[in-house]
Amino acid sequence: MFEQTFKNIDDILHKDAGCGSELDYVEQTSWVLFLKYLDDLEKDKQTAAELSGKSYSKIIDEEFQWNKWAVPKLENGKIDHNALTGDDLADFVNIKLFPYLKKFKANADNANTIEYKVSVQLSPSPQLLPYMS
């Protein structure tokens, strides 16, 4: 399952972005996977809370949630093909999303919290998607 996904990413980046090898974009691919994992973690925590009759407040504001910027959907549930792409997407991630996530460390109660771990993952400052502009 994942092997084909990575091959598809590899093919697109080689053709569209002009990358010479996987080393040209391994950091960017890692960040995309990390951000998707973070979104899935939030969904799992929300589901667990609901199943136990508790409420859950997501740690990521709605504007920065995966389904709002990476794969936004229309009201009918279909993917919004007018979503951010290219330079606009890279600017959103680099200028808005990463700085937002880096602030989590200041709000973390201790080093064992997800907020702290998210902000530590962002040191030093990453740059996502520079090849996709």
PyMOL commands that set and color helices and strands:
alter all, ss='L'
color gray80, all
select helices_A, chain A and resi 2-16+22-24+26-51+62-64+66-69+86-102+104-107+114-121+130-132
alter helices_A, ss='H'
color red, helices_A
deselect
rebuild
show_as cartoon
